């Protein structure tokens, strides 16, 4: 790997926090306040906190000093005290201080990027990317040299389109010994590069780790390209991992892929429920097969078939029989699913007619599902009473 160019991390954070600390301040700072800020910028958090306290004794509603006080506590690793300071300031101010909240958030994330815990560093990098916090982009880029490949992969993905060496590093980490790092790299390439990285993504479909294969399937699913139907079909019918097969068959439902009924019928015999459920939409308007499934003993699958049947004008008696069988199942997840899908099978009025019985079920999740069905049917009072 080429050496990364120097980052201006400390300077970036200092400037960012200085702007946040100054937000809302009126006029110039007093000598005491200026000293508190200088101590904070030098990393003398204890001194900065003491100087801020001295200023607040004279000017108790000075926002900049409250922010310095909060930042000083965070700098000393005392988040509980920082929160307590903020609560005191909020009570005095009578409202939230967005500048102070920003200081707290940016400082916490900045510290998270330097945590000794690799899981914390990883979560922080992904949070910064998700929130698109450009102020911390250099700090995230610095994590591309992290000792943990997963953290380095997440950092490279986060700055993939804005940092020159990120694409090279992400490609390199596709071969990492850490499957988590490989999965992160594949997910990022799929999300940010897409069809331009088909070759790399196709290789990931054969990875030894199911998490990596799942990430590759998700990338192809997002493209929704009919040209990928054959490779996704092979995964849906032949991958060793049930969830990966389920992801692949769900991907096949996206895009215009033609008639997949033959594949769907094969998938209906899969040992993994997610695959069987994903096969139902691929049957299209095959009412004969859908009706057979709806009358079957696999009640969770029967519910999915009943929903599809109703869309295609299926026999009302078959729909009601599928729902009744699910609501009488010994397994509470099946009963809960029945109430959750009652509206899609019977319509709002029909769902209300069966949901009342569910409010007396011995399982709390089932009672909650029945209450939701009543609420969706407009039976607000009955739903509230059920809870």
Secondary structure, 3 states (H helix, E strand, C coil): CCCCCCCCHHHHHHHHHHHHHHCCCCCCCCHHHHHHHHHHHCCCHHHHHHHHHHHHHHCCCCHHHHHHHHHHHHHCCCHHHHHHHHHHHHHHHCCCCHHHHHHHHHHHHHHHCCCCCHHHHHHHHHHHHHHCCHHHHHHHHHHHHCCCHHHHHHHHHHCCCCCCCHHHHHHHHCCCCCHHHHHHHHHHHHHHCHHHHHHHHHHHCCCCCHHHHHHHHHHHHHHCCHHHHHHHHHHHHHCCCHHHHHHHHHHHCCCCCCCCHHHHHHHCCCCCHHHHHHHHHHHCCCHHHHHHHHCCCCHHHHHHHHHHHHHCCCCHHHHHHHHHHHHCCCCHHHHHHHHHHHHHHHHHHHHHHHHHHHCCCCCHHHHHHHHHHHHHCCCHHHHHHHC
